[in-house]
């Protein structure tokens, strides 16, 4: 069975920061096939951040390139979403798609746990993902 993994903006930024492809991080964390789901709200958030100067803007631009790579390689798909409150949109989408959420955001992890949604969390000290 293929696991659907909804990717949060924070994870894409962390992936860019450590210089690892998202696919590699997910393969290291999961022992099963997966499909990456990139919500349009995440892409919109990255576009906004990408216009910023400095390190965060640079990371967002790298993350946008990663999104393009994921989509062009058939590793994942872009899903149109309504709403602009990213965390709420991701939680609702995970419930609707029976998917897990991959994030580096601890607040989102807690909200997902409260909603009984599986998470894959980026652990900064280990520069890896852990399924919880």
N, C-alpha and C positions, 0 to 999 in steps of 0.2 A: 504494500500500500504506500502511496506517495503522500508525504507529509506536506501540507500547505504551510508556508512560513511567510507571515506578513512582516515586512521590514520597516522599522521605524527610522526616522531621520537621524536620531542619535547614533544608531549602529552604523549607518552609512558614513557618518562623520568619523567615527572611531576607526572604521575599516580604512578610511583614507589616511588618517593620522598614523596608523601603524604600518601602512604600506602593504596590507594584505587584501587580496580580492575577497569579496564577500563569499563567493563560492567556496574558497578554501576554508574560511572560518566555519561555514556551515558544514562542510564535509568532515572537518575535524570534530565537530560537536555531535553530529547525527550519524547513526549507524543504519540509516534507511534512506531510500530515495526521497528527494524533496523538490518542491516547486516554489520558487520565490514569487511572492505577491508584492507588488509595489503600488500602494494606493496613490492616486493622483494628488491627494492632500500632502503626501510626503514630498512628491516632486515639486509641488507649488512652494512648500516650505524651503526646500533646497534652492529653488530659483531665487527666492527672496534673500536668502543668506548669501548666495553667490554674488550678489551685487555689492556686498560689503567689501571694504578694503581690509587688509590684514590677514592674519592666519585663518580665522574662521571662514572668511570669504573664499580663501584659497582651498580650504578643505571641502567646502560646499561645491566648488567647481570640479574638484577631483571626484567627489561623490556623484556629481551629475554624469561625469564620464563613465563611472562604474555602473550607473543605472543604464546608460546607453549600451554598455558592453553586455550586461545581463540580458537586456531585451533582445539585442542583436544575436546573441548566442543561443537563444531559446531556453535559457535557464529559468526565466521567469516571465511574468506578464504584468502589464500595467492595468490596474483596475480603477475605473472612474468612481469617485466617491463624492458624496454631497456633504457639505458642512465644512467649517474651517477650524473646528476645535479638534486638533489632530488626535489626541489621546481618546476622546470619545468616539471619533470615527473609527480608529483602529480597534477599539474594544467591540464596537458594534459589528464591524466587518469580520472579526475573528469568530464571534458567535454565529453570524450568518453563514460563514464558510466552513465552520468547524476546523479552524486553523489555529496555529500557535503564533505568538508574537515574538519577534527577535528585536531586542532593544538593549541600550546601555543606560536607559533612564530608570532609576530605581523607583520613582513615584509611579511610573507606568507599570512596572513589574508588580508593585503592591496592588494597584487597581486591578490588574489582570488576575492576580491570585485571588482577590476578593470575589471576582466574577467567575472563578474556576476555569480560567483560560491558561493553558500551558504557555510558559515563556522560555525563551532561550536568551540568556543574559550574558552580556559582554563583561568579563572580569578584567578590569584594567591592569591589575598587578600581574596577571598571567598572560595578558594579551590573547585571550581565547574566549570562546563561548561555552557556556554550561547550560544544559537543559534542566529546567526545574519544574 
